[in-house]
Amino acid sequence: MPEETTAKAPETGATPQAAAGPGSGPAPRTGGRPGGGPGGRGKFFRRKKVCKFCTEKIDAIPYRDVRLLQQFVAERGKIVPRRLTGVCTTHQRRLTRAIKQARNIALLPFATRH
């Protein structure tokens, strides 16, 4: 005689979804972000950004050096933040002042044309 294979629910009357408890939400993820966040194994190794001006020992940032300043201005005309460029705080302040001076004497544009 063939045996019947049926799954019985626990005797407390709980369903498998409710076994975790009411309001427990989704299960926590393991491993972190796929890009290499905390605990995850990412395929890219992000190198620590080092201040360009500190490594080259540039003390004063000239406002006339347009090629240097354009590296730190985005395509739309915004000054790129230091978390993206890797410039230290003191040099970011000097860089901002130099970019603003260059804009005032029309060496750099305030914004791009639409």
Secondary structure, DSSP 8 states (H G I E B T S, - for coil): ----------TT---TGGGG-TT--S---SS--TTT-TT---S--------HHHHTT--S--TT-HHHHHTTB-TTS-B--HHHH---HHHHHHHHHHHHHHHHTTSS-SS---
